[in-house]
Amino acid sequence: MLTIDLPLIIAQIITFLIGLFLLWLIAYKPLTAMFQARIDKIRGDLKAADDARREMEAKKKSYDEQMAKLTDQTQELLRQAAREGVALREEIVRTAREQSETLIKRAAEVIEHEKEKALKELRLEVLDLSLNVTEKVIGRLVDPQIQRRVVDRVFAELEEKK
């Protein structure tokens, strides 16, 4: 039958309590300290990760702002280069036109000068020919002054008809 041995139960309870106290003294404090250190380390790691995320977001925001500024600067430089290119093209065209107009004027002057020179030479040649023809037809030399006036009058009439 079952008998309850009270001194044995009390001894077992005391032994259990002493074992529990020793276990608490030896294992519980170090285990809770280890768990607390682990909790603190995890909290520190989470805080460091959160700080790193915030810093990364701030750097990303700064990077995005710098990229936007660089994009704006690049666009402005491209617009400025385009404006300068147009201005340079217009300057080149204007200079080319001026030079071509100058060359045309010079060519016209040279042509006019050469024309006048050719006309003078032609007049002299016609005068010489007319003197020679007159001399052969008439048989004597005609006054060159009279001959010159006749040739000049003929050339004046020809120039008026143009």
ZISUL-V224998 format. One record per run of one state. SS is the DSSP state (@ for helix, = for strand, . for the rest). FROM is the first residue (numbers start at 0). TO is the last residue. Records with the same first field share a line. If there is no record, write none. Layout:
BEGIN
SS = FROM-TO / FROM-TO
END
This chain:
BEGIN
. = 0-4 / 138-142 / 161-161
@ = 5-137 / 143-160
END
